[in-house]
């Protein structure tokens, strides 16, 4: 276990703190861990949004049901997943909280 006993104080604005907390939460890290990783230039992985998890689950479901479905049912499910994905992508690209694409990994 690492022994972290030295503190560092950093002044940020209220908006910066909220953004840092949001980014930490997306990465499933507490704020200290997030800041440590960012400061040490370590890779920070975002946890997929719930909407993307739903699309992934739909793909798994489609894979499992594929042999029992008609071509039309398969096409409809794929079209729906494609539409859902594009809605999420375009929202995050154009309409993110502050318009900076942060949720798409940019």
C-alpha positions in Angstrom: 0.0 0.0 0.0 1.3 3.4 -0.9 1.8 6.0 1.8 0.4 9.3 0.7 0.9 11.8 3.4 1.8 15.0 1.5 -1.1 17.3 0.4 -1.2 19.7 -2.5 -3.6 22.6 -2.4 -4.9 23.8 -5.8 -7.3 26.8 -6.2 -10.0 26.3 -8.9 -13.3 28.1 -9.7 -16.6 26.5 -8.7 -17.2 25.6 -12.3 -13.8 24.0 -12.7 -14.4 21.9 -9.5 -17.7 20.7 -10.8 -16.2 19.7 -14.1 -13.3 17.9 -12.4 -15.8 16.1 -10.2 -17.9 15.1 -13.2 -14.9 13.8 -15.1 -13.7 11.9 -12.1 -17.2 10.3 -11.7 -17.3 9.3 -15.4 -14.0 7.5 -14.8 -15.3 5.8 -11.6 -12.5 7.6 -9.6 -12.6 9.8 -6.6 -11.4 13.3 -7.2 -8.0 12.8 -5.7 -7.3 9.7 -7.8 -8.5 11.5 -10.9 -6.3 14.5 -10.3 -3.3 12.3 -9.5 -3.7 10.3 -12.7 -4.2 13.5 -14.8 -1.2 15.2 -13.2 1.0 12.1 -13.7 -0.2 11.8 -17.3 -1.6 8.4 -16.8 -4.4 7.0 -18.9 -7.9 7.8 -17.6 -10.7 5.6 -18.9 -14.3 6.8 -19.0 -17.1 4.5 -18.1 -19.5 4.2 -21.0 -22.8 6.1 -20.6 -25.9 4.2 -19.7 -27.3 4.8 -23.2 -24.3 3.2 -24.8 -24.6 0.2 -22.5 -28.2 -0.2 -23.6 -27.1 -0.3 -27.3 -24.4 -2.8 -26.4 -26.9 -5.0 -24.6 -29.1 -4.7 -27.7 -26.2 -6.0 -29.9 -25.7 -9.0 -27.6 -29.4 -9.7 -27.6 -29.5 -9.5 -31.4 -26.5 -11.9 -31.6 -28.3 -14.4 -29.4 -31.7 -14.1 -31.2 -30.3 -13.8 -34.7 -30.9 -17.5 -35.8 -34.6 -17.1 -34.8 -35.4 -13.8 -36.4 -36.6 -12.8 -39.8 -34.5 -10.6 -42.0 -37.0 -7.8 -41.5 -36.8 -8.1 -37.6 -33.0 -8.1 -37.8 -33.0 -5.0 -40.1 -35.4 -3.2 -37.8 -33.3 -3.9 -34.7 -30.1 -2.8 -36.4 -31.7 0.3 -37.7 -33.0 1.2 -34.2 -29.6 0.7 -32.6 -28.0 2.8 -35.4 -30.5 5.5 -34.8 -30.0 5.4 -31.0 -26.2 5.5 -31.4 -26.3 8.5 -33.8 -28.7 10.3 -31.5 -26.3 9.9 -28.6 -23.2 10.8 -30.7 -24.8 13.9 -32.1 -26.1 15.0 -28.8 -22.7 14.6 -27.2 -21.0 16.2 -30.2 -23.3 19.2 -30.4 -25.1 19.5 -27.2 -22.8 18.4 -24.4 -23.2 20.3 -21.1 -20.7 22.9 -22.3 -20.3 21.9 -25.9 -16.8 20.5 -25.7 -17.4 16.9 -26.6 -16.0 15.7 -23.3 -18.3 12.7 -23.2 -17.0 11.4 -26.6 -13.4 11.3 -25.4 -12.3 14.5 -27.1 
